[in-house]
Amino acid sequence: MPTVSIGMPVFNDVKFLPKALDSLLSQTFIDFELIISDDCSSDGSQEVCLNYAKLDSRIKYIRQEWNIGISKNMMYLLQTAKGDYFMWAGNDDMWHKDFLSKLVKTLQHSENCVSAFGPYIDIDENGQPISK
């Protein structure tokens, strides 16, 4: 059983999906499963996910039979997870390579802690920081 389950709802975001998957698969903390639930994408996202699933056994790819919507897709991911901890992952987000490692360490060493999150930077579609 993995320490962390990462749930990634996917729907028509083929442009950003490879970067999101690469940043998750590059984590220094490797004891995780990545569950991808594709909500009937029609833009090539399915092919990207299938190719990544062939390369890494931690990836479990599921394609919904019909578009069930984001809320049901997220509930499906949460119910499918097997890890001690759960993390949502956007199909257009990128994570620092130590993101999981630092958060899991915090959770494991803080008995009163029930969730953890770190600093983030908003970026545009070209990967450039957005000023707040």
Secondary structure, DSSP 8 states (H G I E B T S, - for coil): --SEEEEEEESS-TTTHHHHHHHHHT-S---EEEEEEE----SSHHHHHHHHHHH-TTEEEEE-SS---HHHHHHHHHHH--SSEEEE--TT----TTHHHHHHHHHHT-TT----------B-TTS-B---
